[in-house]
Amino acid sequence: MRRTDKDLLVTGLKRLAITVVLMFTAPIILWQAFKNQEHFLFWPVCILGLIIGSYAVYMGFKGIMTIMNSLFGEKTKSH
């Protein structure tokens, strides 16, 4: 029976913690951008919010995959 890789599990949990922070940050930035649409920094702030939101989704998937790899091991290809 395989044992859990605790270092990899901690890494996955850190990634999920970063995801939670980004999941709250991105909508706040987008809300601020759309609240001030006539401001000259509307587009840079809006693009920043979209980038942070996309990175939150990416980090969420990476965090879950890291936790799954720590629990069940790497997926190997069998020919």
CORMO-V101944 format. One record per residue. RES is the residue in three letters. BURIAL is b if it has 16 or more other ideal C-beta (glycine too) atoms within 10 Angstrom, else e. Layout:
RES&BURIAL ; RES&BURIAL
//
This chain:
MET&e ; ARG&e ; ARG&e ; THR&e ; ASP&b ; LYS&e ; ASP&e ; LEU&b ; LEU&e ; VAL&e ; THR&b ; GLY&b ; LEU&e ; LYS&e ; ARG&b ; LEU&b ; ALA&e ; ILE&b ; THR&b ; VAL&e ; VAL&e ; LEU&b ; MET&e ; PHE&e ; THR&b ; ALA&b ; PRO&e ; ILE&e ; ILE&b ; LEU&b ; TRP&e ; GLN&e ; ALA&b ; PHE&e ; LYS&e ; ASN&e ; GLN&e ; GLU&e ; HIS&e ; PHE&e ; LEU&e ; PHE&e ; TRP&e ; PRO&e ; VAL&b ; CYS&b ; ILE&e ; LEU&b ; GLY&b ; LEU&e ; ILE&e ; ILE&b ; GLY&b ; SER&e ; TYR&e ; ALA&b ; VAL&e ; TYR&e ; MET&b ; GLY&b ; PHE&e ; LYS&b ; GLY&b ; ILE&e ; MET&e ; THR&b ; ILE&b ; MET&e ; ASN&b ; SER&b ; LEU&e ; PHE&e ; GLY&e ; GLU&e ; LYS&e ; THR&e ; LYS&e ; SER&e ; HIS&e
//
